[in-house]
Amino acid sequence: DQAAQDLFMSDRKHIQSFRLMNKVLEHGIDAEDEVPESFQQLMDEVNTEPAWLDRKQLEKGAATCRRLGSHAMAVLGDLALLGGYANTDISKPLVFTGALKGGNTFDRISETSQFWFDVTREGALQKGAKGFKSAIRVRMMHAMVRQRLLQNPKWNSELWGWPINAADSLATNVGFSMAMIYGCKWLGFYLPNKDIEAVLHLWRYIGYLMGDDDEWLPKTTEEGLQCLLLIHLSNENNPDEESKALAKDYINSFKPKSDTTNWKQYVNDYYFFMKHKAYAELLIPFDLYKKLELPSSNLTWMLVPLLEFPVLFVKDRLRTFIPSLHKKIEYEGAKAQEEVIKTRMGDRQASYIPK
């Protein structure tokens, strides 16, 4: 927080602070003389690898994420993000910033997808690599938003707690790792403990880069499941009207544009819109789905993930016996994720820093 305050809350103009941070991330701390001491200390911290880090395990976790293809990215949104709106502690900062509200929803969800994509590419978390820098940018963004909200006279810390606090960050990390795994297993993917623990190792290091207390992050499948249960039980999961609006905005962000003249594109967009609704209804616990007052996808569209299940299960099980098929599935999964990012982001680049 001190690094963000010194970098972005000083007399320096916002755009100058952003350029200064990017210059350090791209060229190193010695490239700029005006770097605040607190930001120098932060960079020293992230450039020091924790003793527990296993680079091979890290790359295996990233490869597992890529193998899950576009399904992983759908689960991140339709389960981890959407289900998280039931927790008003997590959704309240989003309401205040307007980051995932109304017309901003599609762009911000796309940037979240871009971040997940950045940190799961091959070699993404090597020092100075794109994913490594993305994690630090998001860390600074969270700290800056936290400082802004605490200075906002409308923010009620006594009622809502510290914005984007350690517990919320833990829940987000577990959502991006264990909840994603849980959702993909429900869709039919075969994920043994060795794959799950590699993904957890990956996200433990991402959490370390983002300033989370890595000792609290799960290391084993059992710990991951315990964290999911603890997060569920510790939250009131009683969404207010603003949380419900965020949830509806998320679903509606996939609606096809009614003014399109390309009917094939419209049909394709409508299919994916209904598929997202079906995934959400299938994956989010029934009580949370009902509390969020989300519309039913009806039984017809629920058949889509149910019919996908045997295909995904058989294909993903066979790859464990056929090395060439394993490589092909990982390649196809990575390409599918790349297509999702191209479709959602277009020519834009995620800044991870709010205007």
N, C-alpha and C positions, 0 to 999 in steps of 0.2 A: 504493500500500500504506500509506503514512504517513497518508493521509486516512482510510482505513478504520480503521486502528489508533487514530487520535485520536478518531474518531467513535464506533466500536463497541467498542473494547477498553478504554475508559476506565472510570472509576467510574460513569459515567452508565448507568442501566438501559437494557436493549436496546430496549424499546418507546419510551423517551424519545429515544434516538438515531435510531430509525426515523422518529419524528414530526419531529424536527429536520431530518433530511435531506429529508423530503417537503415541509416548510414552505419550505425554501430552493428546492427544485425548482419548487414551485407559485407562490411569491410573490417569489422573488429573494433574493439574498444579504443585502440590507438589511432583510429582514423578521425577521431573528433576530440578536441581539447575541452569542450564545454559540457562534457557529460557529468551529470550530478553524481556525487560519490555513492549515493544509495543505489543508483542504476548500475554503477560499476560493480558494487558488491553483489547485486542480483546476477549480473553476467558471470562473475567469478563462481557463483553458486551453481548455475546451470551448466557451466563448462567443467564442473567437477563431477565425474561419474560416481554414483553411489556404489558402495562395495558389493551390493547384491546384484548389480546389473550383469546380465548374461546376454551378450549381443546375438548369439545364435538363437536363443529362446525368443529374443525380441523380433528377429526376422521371421521366425516360424509363426509367431503370433500375427504379424502383419500379413504373411502369406495366407494364413487361415482366414483372415478378414477379407482378403481379395477373392478367395475361393468362393465365398458366399455370395458374390456378385451383387446384382441390384436388389436381391432379397434382403441383404443386410441393411442396405440404405433405407429400404421401405420399413423394415422393423424399427430402425432408429427413430423414424418419425411417427409411425403408426402405433408404436407401443411405448418406447422410452420417452419421447417428447410429449406425445398426446396424453399418455397416462400420467405423466408428471404434472399436468395441469390440475389434477385433482388435489395436489398439495399447494395450498395458497401461499405458503412461505416461499416456494420456488417461483410461482407464477406472478406474485405481487411485483417484484422488480421488473418483470417483462411488461406488466401493465403500465408502470410508471414511465418506463423509457419508450413505450410504444413500439418496441422492437419486433414483436410478433402480433401486431394488431392491425386489422383491416388490410389496407393496400400494401403495408410493409411485410405482411406474412410471407408471401412467396419469396421475396428477396432474402429475408433473414433466414428462412429455412434452407434456402439454397446455399447461403454462406456457411451455415452449420454443416451441411453436407460436404461443402468444399473443404472445411477444416478436417472432418473425419477422413475424407479422401486423401488430403495432404499427408496426414500422419500415418497412413497405412500403406503407402507405396514402398517399394523395395529401397532400402537405404535411406528412408525418409527422416530417420532420427539420428543420423550421423551429425556431428557438430557442424553447423553451418548449412545443413540441408534444408529443403523447403519445409518439411514437417516440423523440424526442430525449431525453426524461426516462427512458424505458425503458432506453435504451442506458447511461445513467449509472448507473441502479439496478443493472443487471447487472454493470457495471464494479465497483461497490462490493461487490456480492455475491461476485464472484470474488476480490477482494482480501481480503475478510473470511474466506472459506473457506481461502484460501492461508495466512493468518496462523494460523488455528485448527489447520490440519494441521501446520504447522511447529512448533507448540507441543505437538502430540500426541506423546508418547514412543514410540508405536508406528509413527510415520511414519519410514521409512528413506530419508533424502535421498540417501545414498550409493548406494543400490540403485535408487531410483525417481526421483531427481532432484528439482528444485524443483516443487512442485505448481502446476498451472495456469500453466506458464511461458510465455515468449514464443513458443516454437516450437509449443506446444499451442494457444495462442490463434490463431496464424497458420493452423494446420491447421483449426481450427473455422471461422474466417472463410472460408477457401477452400471448406470443406465446404458452408457456407450459400450460397455464390455459385457457384463453378465446378463443384463436384460436383452441385449442384442443376441447373445448366444442362446438364451432361453427361447426367444421368439423364433430363431432360425431352426432350432430343434423341433419346435412345434410345427413348423412348415415342412419338415421332412429331412433336414440335413443330419448327417451322422457326425457327431462331434464327441469323440472320446475325451477322457480327462486330460490326456496329454495335449490335445489341441486347445481345450478350454483354458488350461493353466498357462499355455503360451500366450493366449490372448490377454489373460489377466496380467501377465508379466509385462506385456506391451503397454497396457493402459496404466499399470503402476508407474512405469517410467514416464509416460506422458503426464500423469498426475504429479510426479516429482518435478518435472520441468515447469508445470503450471503452479507450483507452490503449494500443492496439497501435502498433507502429512502422510507420507508413503507407508508408514507403519500401520495406518488405519485401513489401507486399501487391501482387498482380498488377494491372497497368493495361491490358494487352492480352490478346487471346485466346491468343496464343502464350505469354505469361508465365503465364497461368492454367493452361494445359496443362502447362507446365514445373513449376509448383508442385504440381499433382496428382501428377505422376510423382515429383518429389523427395520429397514426403510419403510416397508408397508405398514408395520405395526406402530412405528413411532410417529407417523404422520396422521393427522386428523382425517385426511382424505375427505374433506367436506367442502367441495369447491363453491366459491361464491359466484355471483353473477358475472363478474369480470373474467374469472377462470373459465366459465362456461362459454363466454364470448370468444376467448382465445381459442378454445377447442373447436368451436364452430368455424372460426376464421381459418384454422389449420385445414380442416376438411374441405372448406370451400375454396381454398387456394389451388386445389387440383381441378376445380370445375373447368370444363372446356369453355373457351370464349364463344359467346353466342353470336358475335358478329363475324365469325370466320366464314370465308367463302369456299374453303377447302373442306368438303364434306368428309373425305377420307381422314383428314387430320382431326376433324370433329369427333368422328366415330372412335378413332384411336384414343383421343384424349378422354372421351367419355368412359371408355373401357377402363383406363387406368384410374380415373376418378372413382368409379364404382369398386375397383379392385382395392384401392386404399381404404375405402369404407369397410369392405369385407375383412381385410387384414386387421383393422382396428377392432372390429366387433369380435373377431375370433381371438385376438391376442390379449386385449385388455380385460382384466377380471370383470365379470358381469356387474358387480355392485358399483365399480368405478365408472364403467361405461354408462350405467343408468344415471348416476349422480351428475355426470357431465352433460346429460340430456342430449346425447348424440343420436342422430337418426339411424334407424335400422337399415342395413344394406339389403334386407329381405333374403329369404332362403335361396333364391335363384343365384344371386351373386356370391353367397357363402359357398356355393359349389366350386368356385374357382380355386381357392386355396386347398379345398378338400380333394379336388381332382389333381392338383399339382403334387400333393403329398407323396403318393406312391412313385411318381416319376422321379422326384428329387431324391427320395430315399434310396431307390434302387441304383440310380446313377451315382450317387455319392458313396454308396456302399461298395460298388464295383471298383471305384477308383483306388480303394485301399489294396486291391489285388492286382491292379494293372497300372504300373508306373506311368506309362504314356498317357493314359486317360486322366490320371491325377494332374499331370502337367497341362493337359489340354483344358481341363475344368478350371484350373487356377488362371490360365491365360484368358479364357472366355469370361470368367468372373471379373477380372480386372478390366477387360475391355467394356463389359456391360456397365461397370461403375463409371468408367470414363465417359461413356455415352450419356449417363444420367447427369453428370456434371456439365457436359457440353450443352445438353438440352436446357438445364436449369440456369446455368450461369451465362451462356452465350459468350459475348466478348468481355463481360465484366470480370473484374478481379476482386476477390474478397479482401477488404481492408482490415476487418476484425476490430476496427476502431469506430465508434459512433461519431456522427457529425456533431 
